[in-house]
Amino acid sequence: MPYKPDQLLISPDPDRLFLECAQNIVEYANECVKLRGLFSIALAGGSTPQRLYQQLSSQPLAEQMPWKSCQFYFGDERMVAHDHSDSNYAMAKQALFDRAPVPADNVHPIPTDCAQAQDCADKYQQQLAATPSLDLVLLGMGADGHTASLFPGTDILSEQQKDVAAVYVDKLAAWRISLTYPCINRSKRVIVLAQGEGKAAIVEEILRGDKPEVYPLTRVRPKGQLIWHLDRDACPHSSDT
């Protein structure tokens, strides 16, 4: 069965991709704040979202974002110090938190200073308990179909109880901490962001429904809305929507 997002939004180039995705986040954040007085988001790591965060923290969008009413969480993290160059938090801090008026208490990085990765995951689970259902989870897409730190063939894919878990990724020879399917799929909205021709093959295979059990991203099926934001190079055979 083909995997169909609720919305497949294709931008003509990377600049438009990050701008249009940022605009959608700002609009949705304001809707949530108007309804409930709060907007909670789990940020994605990696290189692709960096330009998105820079858009959010630049004018004119920066003055439209309800920063004081936003709570920022993270979809996954590497077991490195928060000032390490590989840290997802460090990237978000540089691209977003240092550039926008985000109250320090509104930022919730995943702890990485525990003796064991699972201890850090358990600590983050306690922090997330205050937010039973995230308003938005922002996800990327790996060439192997992974998202957050939900990699093919890892034990975390079968986790059904915990919202946060530690996972050892053999091909990276490293521990990661990640939100799990129960947490992601309980969210009110998920945005999947992908850019560049290097993602075109996996995008085509996932949307066509080839080998769905192979690609962890295909098990992201939120109770709310699933939106894919792609640029033309990442989805060359589709028309604008």
C-alpha positions, 0 to 999 in steps of 0.5 A: 500500500502506498504511503500517503502523507495528508499533504505533500508540499513541493517547493521549487528550490531549497530557499523556498522550501525552508521559507514555506516550511517556516511560514507553516510552522509560524502559522500553526504555532499561533493557532495552537497558542490561540487555542491552548496558550501553548505550542510544543515542538520537537526539533529535528537534528542533522544538517537539513533543518539548520536553514529552517531554524535560521528562517524562523529566527530571521525577520519577518518571521521572527517577530511573528513567532510566539516565542514566549509561549513555545516549548522546544523539545528534541526528536533525538540526540547523540551522546555527546556534550551539548557544546559538541559539534555533533550535538543536535542541541548545539546546532539548534542553539546556534541557528535558533535559540541564540538568534531569537527571544526564546526564554531559556526555561522553554528549551528542553535539551535531551540530557547526555551526561548520564553514565548510561544512555538509557538513564538519559532517556529515562530523564527525558521521558520525565520531562516530556510527561508534562506534555502528553501530546506534542503539537508538532514533531519535525522529522528528517529523512535518512537515505536508509529511511531512518528518521530521528534515531529510528534506524532500520534493524534496531530494537527501538523500532519495537518499543511500544511503552516508552516515549523516549529510548536509548538505541545503539546503532551498529553502523554508527558504533554509537548510542543515540537517544530518540523519541519513539513511535508511540510519542511521535504518533501521538502528536497533533502534527508531524512535518517531514522535511527533505531536501536535495536529489540525494533523497529522491530515490528514497522519497520515490520508494516510500511514496510508491510503497516499496518494501514498507517494512524496511523503512522506519519512516513509513511507520510514522502515522500520527493521530493528527496531520502528516505533512511532507515538505520537499524541494523539487530535487527531492521529488522530481517526478511530482508536480507542485501541490 
